[in-house]
Amino acid sequence: MSSPYTVKTARERLARNLKDWRAKRGLSQEVLAEHSGLSRVFLSRIEGALETVSLDNIEKLAEVLKIDIVDLLQH
């Protein structure tokens, strides 16, 4: 999955991929946050590339999205 803009950092890549996968799965931020145990505000900040995220939390998001964690970090 990729968007048309250039991603410069790992944080931006995660933000883009998370938004893309969430949309592909038809999930709102609220639903993804609830199922992952993260707050919607924190999730919004992740998607805005404004927040540092632990590998544990990236893994939680990948599990809810039913994807491999690598899918959230790839180019």
C-alpha positions, 0 to 999 in steps of 0.5 A: 500500500502506498500513498502518492507523497514522499515519506522521509522518516520511519515515523512518517512511513508508519503514519502513512501505512497505518492510515492506509491499512486502517482505511483498507480495513474500513476501521475508524480511529475510534474502533482501531483505538478501542481494539488495540487498547490505545487512546484515539488521541494517541492513535491520531498523533501516530497517524499525524507522525507526531508521536513516537510509538513502541514496538509493542504498540505497533505490534498491537495495531498490526494484530488488530489490522490482521497484518504483519508488523512489517507491513506498517514499517515498509516503504 
